[in-house]
Amino acid sequence: MTRTPIGSTSNAMHGATSPPSRLMIGRPELALIGATLLWGGTFLIVHNAMRHSGPLFFVGLRFGTAALIALPLALPVLRGVTRREWLAGTMIGMGIFTGYSLQTWGLQSIASSTSAFITAAYVPLVPILQWIILRRPPRLASWAGVALAFTGLLLIAAPGDGLSLGRGEALTLVSTLAIALEIIFISLWAGRVNVARVTFIQLSVASLLAFTCMVPAGEAIPPFHWTVVISACGLGLMTALIQLVMNWAQQSVSATRATLIYAGEPVWAGLIGWIAGDRLPALALLGGALVVAAVLVSETRFGKG
């Protein structure tokens, strides 16, 4: 899919030379920004639900609901599923399961600010893994954007009492690798698989793995509670939408660029928290500005043409 740079249409009509730099933001990028906004709103829901459920059961219910929601889109074309799509959906689903389960598990024993601080480590991980796995070295502007985004995330979420690596911290740190790999896997198969089929497969795999792992982990099915059911169903709907958008948009948006957009998640989470009654300190506001600047810098192409 070809993205039209903002302001380029007028120049083309008049035969004028393109400006030295231009901002490349099209529909795929805007879709990912919207998905990130939804993504940032999930933390408060998960945080409340963890008072009434174990992490694996909640992850399984959440992604099982998402798979059921995605099924009507996949059902008409499900018979044509290929080996490549089974592989893609399984690998992405394993990344989703590992990342979300470990992150949710870690939140049972560490503060949310500490979790957000550690999770921010996936931002610089993606361009490194993209270089190793996809053989796509990031542009200098992407590296600059990564540095700005990571610095901004630290200012937004860094705990005031420092960082100690206990059980919860270690689990969350490992989850960042799974999150980064999920983004890489999506880019690896983007444009070569059917989006609806792969989305359904990856959501189903994540759910089945979560429910299956409850037994060896010794996690029991929690007592019925409406908070868990409503939270899981609501997040299931949001998750299905987010994964569909990610799979569609990353057909034309690189993993590094997508990651920089995803880095806006704590900004949206902070705004939602502010609406709920939290007040962001000055450093967190500065961090939010740096994340926004990171997206703009990474989207700017210097030079003619």
C-alpha positions as CSV (number, residue, x, y, z in Angstrom):
1,M,0.0,0.0,0.0
2,T,1.4,3.4,-1.0
3,R,1.2,6.1,1.7
4,T,0.9,9.7,0.5
5,P,3.1,12.2,2.4
6,I,1.2,15.1,4.0
7,G,1.4,18.1,1.7
8,S,2.7,16.1,-1.3
9,T,-0.4,16.2,-3.4
10,S,-0.2,20.0,-4.0
11,N,3.4,19.8,-5.0
12,A,2.8,17.0,-7.5
13,M,-0.1,18.9,-9.1
14,H,2.1,22.0,-9.6
15,G,5.3,20.0,-10.6
16,A,7.2,21.6,-7.7
17,T,10.2,19.9,-6.1
18,S,9.5,18.1,-2.9
19,P,10.6,19.9,0.3
20,P,13.8,18.8,2.0
21,S,11.9,16.9,4.7
22,R,8.4,15.6,4.9
23,L,6.2,13.8,7.3
24,M,5.0,10.3,6.2
25,I,1.8,9.5,8.0
26,G,-0.9,7.6,6.2
27,R,-4.0,5.5,7.1
28,P,-2.0,2.5,8.5
29,E,-0.1,4.8,10.9
30,L,-3.3,6.5,12.0
31,A,-4.9,3.1,12.5
32,L,-2.0,2.1,14.7
33,I,-2.3,5.3,16.7
34,G,-6.0,4.5,17.3
35,A,-5.1,0.9,18.4
36,T,-2.4,2.2,20.7
37,L,-5.0,4.5,22.3
38,L,-7.2,1.5,23.0
39,W,-4.2,-0.4,24.2
40,G,-3.3,2.2,26.7
41,G,-6.7,2.0,28.2
42,T,-6.5,-1.7,29.0
43,F,-4.1,-1.4,32.0
44,L,-6.7,0.0,34.4
45,I,-9.2,-2.7,33.5
46,V,-6.6,-5.5,33.9
47,H,-5.4,-4.0,37.2
48,N,-8.9,-4.1,38.7
49,A,-9.7,-7.6,37.3
50,M,-6.5,-9.1,38.9
51,R,-8.2,-8.6,42.3
52,H,-10.7,-11.4,41.4
53,S,-8.8,-13.7,39.0
54,G,-5.4,-15.3,38.4
55,P,-3.4,-14.1,35.4
56,L,-3.5,-17.2,33.2
57,F,-7.3,-17.7,33.6
58,F,-7.9,-14.0,32.8
59,V,-5.5,-14.1,29.8
60,G,-7.2,-17.2,28.5
61,L,-10.7,-15.7,28.9
62,R,-9.6,-12.4,27.3
63,F,-8.1,-13.9,24.2
64,G,-10.7,-16.7,23.9
65,T,-13.4,-13.9,23.8
66,A,-11.3,-12.1,21.2
67,A,-11.0,-15.3,19.1
68,L,-14.8,-15.7,19.1
69,I,-15.3,-12.1,18.1
70,A,-12.8,-12.6,15.2
71,L,-14.3,-15.9,14.1
72,P,-17.1,-14.4,11.9
73,L,-14.5,-12.6,9.8
74,A,-12.3,-15.7,9.5
75,L,-15.0,-18.3,9.0
76,P,-15.8,-17.6,5.3
77,V,-12.1,-18.0,4.4
78,L,-11.0,-20.5,7.0
79,R,-11.0,-23.5,4.7
80,G,-8.2,-21.9,2.7
81,V,-5.8,-21.7,5.6
82,T,-2.2,-22.5,4.6
83,R,0.8,-24.0,6.4
84,R,2.4,-20.6,6.4
85,E,-0.6,-19.1,8.1
86,W,-0.7,-21.9,10.7
87,L,3.0,-21.2,11.4
88,A,2.5,-17.4,11.5
89,G,-0.6,-17.5,13.7
90,T,1.1,-20.0,16.1
91,M,4.3,-18.0,16.5
92,I,2.5,-14.7,16.9
93,G,0.1,-16.4,19.4
94,M,3.0,-17.8,21.4
95,G,4.4,-14.3,21.6
96,I,1.1,-12.8,22.7
97,F,0.6,-15.5,25.3
98,T,4.1,-15.2,26.8
99,G,4.1,-11.4,26.8
100,Y,0.7,-10.8,28.3
101,S,0.8,-13.7,30.8
102,L,4.2,-12.7,32.2
103,Q,3.3,-9.1,32.4
104,T,0.0,-9.8,34.1
105,W,1.7,-12.3,36.4
106,G,4.3,-9.7,37.4
107,L,1.7,-7.1,38.2
108,Q,0.6,-9.2,41.1
109,S,3.8,-8.4,43.0
110,I,5.1,-5.1,41.7
111,A,3.8,-1.6,41.3
112,S,2.3,-0.5,38.0
113,S,4.9,2.2,37.6
114,T,7.7,-0.3,38.0
115,S,6.0,-2.6,35.5
116,A,5.6,0.2,32.9
117,F,9.3,1.1,33.4
118,I,10.5,-2.4,32.6
119,T,8.0,-3.0,29.8
120,A,9.5,0.1,28.1
121,A,12.5,-2.0,27.3
122,Y,10.7,-3.5,24.3
123,V,11.1,-0.2,22.4
124,P,14.8,-0.5,21.8
125,L,14.6,-4.2,21.5
126,V,12.5,-4.2,18.3
127,P,14.9,-2.4,15.9
128,I,17.7,-4.7,17.2
129,L,15.6,-7.8,16.6
130,Q,14.5,-6.5,13.3
131,W,18.1,-6.1,12.3
132,I,19.0,-9.6,13.4
133,I,15.9,-11.5,12.2
134,L,14.6,-9.5,9.2
135,R,18.0,-8.2,8.1
136,R,16.5,-4.7,8.0
137,P,18.9,-2.1,9.6
138,P,16.9,0.8,10.9
139,R,17.5,4.3,9.5
140,L,19.3,6.9,11.6
141,A,16.0,8.7,12.2
142,S,14.5,5.5,13.6
143,W,17.4,5.1,16.0
144,A,16.9,8.8,17.1
145,G,13.2,8.1,17.5
146,V,13.9,5.0,19.6
147,A,16.2,6.9,21.9
148,L,13.6,9.7,22.4
149,A,10.8,7.3,22.9
150,F,12.7,5.2,25.5
151,T,13.8,8.3,27.4
152,G,10.2,9.6,27.4
153,L,8.9,6.3,28.7
154,L,11.5,6.3,31.5
155,L,10.3,9.8,32.5
156,I,6.6,8.7,32.4
157,A,6.9,5.5,34.3
158,A,10.2,5.4,36.2
159,P,9.5,4.6,39.9
160,G,10.7,7.1,42.4
161,D,12.2,4.5,44.7
162,G,14.4,2.9,42.1
163,L,14.3,-0.5,40.4
164,S,15.0,-3.8,42.2
165,L,15.0,-7.0,40.3
166,G,12.7,-9.4,42.2
167,R,10.4,-12.1,40.9
168,G,7.8,-9.6,39.5
169,E,10.5,-7.5,37.9
170,A,12.2,-10.6,36.3
171,L,8.9,-11.8,34.9
172,T,8.1,-8.4,33.4
173,L,11.6,-8.1,31.9
174,V,11.2,-11.4,30.1
175,S,7.8,-10.3,28.8
176,T,9.4,-7.4,26.9
177,L,11.3,-9.9,24.7
178,A,8.0,-11.7,23.9
179,I,6.3,-8.4,23.1
180,A,9.2,-7.3,20.8
181,L,9.1,-10.7,19.1
182,E,5.4,-10.5,18.5
183,I,5.8,-7.3,16.6
184,I,8.7,-8.8,14.6
185,F,6.7,-11.9,13.7
186,I,3.8,-9.8,12.5
187,S,6.1,-7.9,10.2
188,L,7.8,-11.2,9.1
189,W,4.6,-12.6,7.6
190,A,2.8,-9.3,6.8
191,G,1.5,-9.2,3.2
192,R,2.0,-12.9,2.7
193,V,-0.9,-14.3,4.8
194,N,-4.6,-13.7,5.1
195,V,-5.2,-11.2,8.0
196,A,-8.5,-12.6,9.2
197,R,-7.3,-16.2,9.3
198,V,-4.0,-15.4,11.0
199,T,-5.7,-13.1,13.6
200,F,-8.1,-15.9,14.5
201,I,-5.4,-18.5,14.8
202,Q,-3.1,-16.3,17.0
203,L,-5.9,-15.3,19.4
204,S,-7.0,-18.9,19.7
205,V,-3.4,-20.1,20.3
206,A,-2.9,-17.5,23.0
207,S,-6.1,-18.5,24.8
208,L,-5.5,-22.2,24.6
209,L,-1.9,-21.9,25.9
210,A,-3.1,-19.8,28.8
211,F,-5.8,-22.2,29.9
212,T,-3.5,-25.2,29.4
213,C,-0.8,-23.7,31.5
214,M,-3.1,-23.2,34.4
215,V,-2.7,-26.9,35.4
216,P,1.2,-27.0,35.7
217,A,1.1,-23.5,37.2
218,G,-1.3,-24.6,39.9
219,E,-3.8,-21.8,39.1
220,A,-7.4,-22.6,40.0
221,I,-10.5,-21.3,38.2
222,P,-11.6,-18.3,40.2
223,P,-15.1,-17.9,41.7
224,F,-17.6,-16.2,39.4
225,H,-17.3,-12.4,39.5
226,W,-18.9,-10.0,37.1
227,T,-15.8,-7.7,37.2
228,V,-13.8,-10.6,35.6
229,V,-16.5,-11.5,33.0
230,I,-17.2,-7.9,31.9
231,S,-13.5,-7.0,31.9
232,A,-12.5,-10.0,29.9
233,C,-15.3,-9.6,27.3
234,G,-14.6,-5.9,26.9
235,L,-10.9,-6.5,26.6
236,G,-11.6,-9.4,24.2
237,L,-13.5,-7.0,21.9
238,M,-10.7,-4.4,22.1
239,T,-8.0,-7.1,21.6
240,A,-9.6,-8.5,18.5
241,L,-9.8,-5.0,17.0
242,I,-6.2,-4.2,18.0
243,Q,-4.8,-7.4,16.5
244,L,-6.7,-7.0,13.3
245,V,-5.4,-3.4,12.9
246,M,-1.8,-4.5,13.8
247,N,-1.9,-7.3,11.2
248,W,-3.4,-5.1,8.5
249,A,-1.3,-1.9,9.2
250,Q,2.1,-3.7,9.5
251,Q,1.8,-4.9,6.0
252,S,3.1,-1.4,5.0
253,V,4.5,-0.1,8.3
254,S,7.9,-1.4,9.4
255,A,8.4,-3.0,12.8
256,T,10.5,-0.1,14.1
257,R,8.1,2.5,12.9
258,A,5.2,0.5,14.4
259,T,7.0,0.2,17.7
260,L,7.5,3.9,18.0
261,I,3.8,4.4,17.5
262,Y,3.1,1.7,20.1
263,A,5.4,3.7,22.4
264,G,2.6,6.1,22.8
265,E,0.7,3.5,24.9
266,P,1.8,5.0,28.3
267,V,0.9,8.4,27.2
268,W,-2.7,7.4,26.5
269,A,-2.6,5.3,29.7
270,G,-1.5,8.4,31.6
271,L,-4.2,10.5,30.1
272,I,-6.9,7.9,31.0
273,G,-5.4,7.7,34.5
274,W,-5.6,11.5,34.8
275,I,-9.3,11.4,33.8
276,A,-9.8,8.7,36.5
277,G,-8.2,11.0,39.1
278,D,-4.5,10.6,38.8
279,R,-2.3,13.6,38.3
280,L,0.8,13.4,36.2
281,P,4.0,15.0,37.5
282,A,6.0,17.5,35.4
283,L,8.6,14.8,34.5
284,A,5.8,12.5,33.2
285,L,4.4,15.3,31.0
286,L,7.9,15.9,29.6
287,G,8.2,12.2,28.9
288,G,4.9,12.3,27.0
289,A,6.2,15.2,24.9
290,L,9.3,13.2,24.1
291,V,7.3,10.1,23.0
292,V,5.3,12.3,20.6
293,A,8.5,13.9,19.4
294,A,9.9,10.4,18.8
295,V,7.0,9.5,16.5
296,L,7.4,12.7,14.5
297,V,11.2,12.3,14.2
298,S,11.0,8.7,13.0
299,E,8.4,9.7,10.4
300,T,10.5,12.5,8.9
301,R,12.5,11.6,5.8
302,F,15.4,14.0,5.0
303,G,16.6,14.7,1.6
304,K,14.9,15.2,-1.8
305,G,12.3,12.9,-3.4
